[in-house]
Amino acid sequence: MSSTNALNGYTALIPTLQAAYPSASLDTSVTKVSATVKENSRLVYDSMLKGVKQAIENDITIGIGTDAAMSYVTHYDIWREMDHYMRQANLNNKQVIDMVTRTNAKILGVDDVTGTVDIGKHADLIIMEQNPLEHIEALSDISMVMVKGNLIQTPSVTRIKEVDDVLNSVS
């Protein structure tokens, strides 16, 4: 399957709950948004969450992504989106990990070469000290990365402490 066959005649949902959640949840003194923007964020977030729950109930394919163009959404912390699905949509660690790997690859039409650890597929792996099946936040502390068979022994990420502190205050 090639990327030109993405979706292949079916529909998938990839909401980015973390795009609206901080603006909807944080105090306006932190976000510096108006009361109107905060209320709009809350309405968008509530509708997105309702859509996720309906998709789950109706067995619609759901992928997981981020919308790092939004305030308080970082490129490096997809675990926050995954954690949010777990808490708000009653999914477990295995389900959200499957959604962000196998399901995303299927949605993109590249599941023949990636998305699972199988013979003949690209060896894209991450190594962590903790098990993300037990603690999804383990995905925030990557020890090593293997991309297409090439090992990166000391991956680094530039974190934004101020943003992380704010996000850590939102449950």
N, C-alpha and C positions, 0 to 999 in steps of 0.2 A: 504494500500500500504506500502511496506517496502522499506528500502534503497537499497535493492538488485534490486528493480524495478525502480531505478532512471532512468530518461529519457524515460523509457517505450516505446522505439521504435521511439522516435522523437528526433529532434536536438534542442539544446538550445545554445545560445551564452552568455558567461559571460566574456566580455572583462574587463580589469582593466586599464582604461585610465590613472589613476593617476600613474601607474607604469612607463610610458614613458614621461608623460607631463612635470614634473619638469626638467628632464634632457634635454628635447627638448626645453624648454622655458627659463630656467634660464641661466644667463651668466656663462661661463666656469670658471670665477674667483670665483664663488660661489660653483659650483658643483665639480670643480677640475677634470672634465673629458676632454679628448682631443676633438679637433674639429671633429675628425672622429666619436667618440662615440656620441657627440652631434648631428651630422648629422644623424647617424643611429637611434638615439632616435626619431628624428623628422620624419624620414621615417616610423618607426614603429608606432608612434603615429598617423600620418596622415592616415596610412592604417587601423589602428584600428578604428579610427573615421569614416572613409568611410564605414567600415564593419558594424558598429553600425547603421549608417544612412540607409544602404541597408537592414539590418535586420528589422528595423522599417518599412520601405516602403513595405517590403514583408511579414509582419506579422509573423516574426520568433520570437520565445520565447527568451526574453533577461532577464537574471538575473543580479544582481549587487553584486560584491564582491570587495575585495582589494587584493593586492599582497604585503603584509607587509615585504616581504624579499627584496624589492627594496628600493633604497635610496629615502628618502623623502616621504615614505608611512608609515603611522602609523597604529597600530592596533585599535586605539581609535577614528579615525575620518573618518568613512565611509561616513559621511555627505559630505565630500569633493568630493568623487566619485559621489555621488548623485547630488550634485550641478553641477558638471562637465557635467553630462548627461543632466541636465536641460538647461544649457547654450549652450552646443555644439550640442545637438540633439533635441532641442526645445521641451523638455518634461516638464510637470508641477510637482509640489510637490506631488500631489496625485499619479501620474503615477510612480514616482521613489520610493515612499514609498510602493506602491503595488508590484513593482518589487523586492524590497529587503525583503519583507515579504511573501506574497502569492505566487509570482512566484518562488522565491528561494525554498520555501517549496515544490512546485510542481516539480521543477527540481530535487530536492533531493529525491523525492518519499516519503515525510513525510507529505504531505498536509492533510492526514487524521487525524493527531494529532497536527499539528501546522501550523502557517502561517497566521491564521485569529483568531479573537476573536469570537469563537462559542462554544456552549454547547458541552461538551465532549472533547474539545481540551485543551492542556496544557496552563496554564495561565502565559505565558511569556509576560510581559508588561514593558514598561518604562514610567516614569512620568517626565514631563518637565514643567518648568515655562512658556515657550512660546509654541505656536502651530506650529509644523513643517509643517503643511499645509500652513501656512503663511510665515514662515521663516525656511528653511531647516537647517540652522545653529543651530537652537534650539536643534537639536540632539547632539550637542557638550556639552550640559549642562544638564546632567541627574540628577534629584533630587532623584528619587527612582527607584528601579528595583524589579519586581516580577518574580521569576523563579520557574516554576512548583508549583505555589501557595505559595511560600515562599518569604516574603518581605525582601528586603535589603533596609533599611531606609537611609543609608548614603553610597552609593556606591562611591568608589574613583578610580581615574585613575591617574597614574603617567605620566604627560605630559612632552614632551621634548621641552622646550621653544625655543631653537635655531632652531629646525626643524619647529615648528609652526610659528615662525617669518618669516622664509624663505617662507613657503607655503602661509602665509598670503600676501606676496608680489607678488605672482603669481596669475593672474586672469584668 
